[in-house]
Amino acid sequence: MKGLTEKQKEFARLLVEGKVSKPDAYRKAFKRKDLSGEAASKAASRLSKKGEVCRYIDELNAKLDTNSILTKQERMEWLSRLIITAPGNVDGESDLCQEYRMDEEGNVICKMPPKLGAIAELNKMDGAYTPEEINIKHSPLKDVINSLNCQDVL
């Protein structure tokens, strides 16, 4: 966006990330740690209501939505990792962990999605289930069917 300063853009980026409050985003973007909570809150509120800042935030959110969609290649890579990763190598922080809990003895149990399901999904994605076309030129069965069709009927 043309009308925004780098500090205003940084403020918007910090808000879209969602890791800090509006006043903290203002303090960080404008390097104003000295501002009281009330002063930072008022300044952040005014800035976040500016039309250009609002449009820039909308633009960043739209990009964020687009970037969160996995491509076919990314989905295939994830499914492949699921298939080849041993269950013992998956902890609660892994994106391969579907369910995370602790049993009565304090052991961590991390459940992964089914590997056979991942294989089936990969096969669908790369067309492995597409039926193969078979062209029959001559077969005894074809001769029998043709002879039945050509018999005289009484």
Salt bridges, closest charged atoms under 4 A:
GLU6 OE2 - LYS9 NZ 3.71
GLU10 OE1 - ARG13 NE 3.27
ASP24 OD1 - ARG27 NH1 2.68
ASP34 OD1 - ARG32 NE 3.04
GLU38 OE2 - LYS42 NZ 3.27
ASP95 OD2 - ARG81 NH2 2.57
GLU99 OE2 - ARG101 NE 3.51
GLU121 OE1 - LYS124 NZ 3.94
ASP143 OD2 - HIS138 NE2 3.58
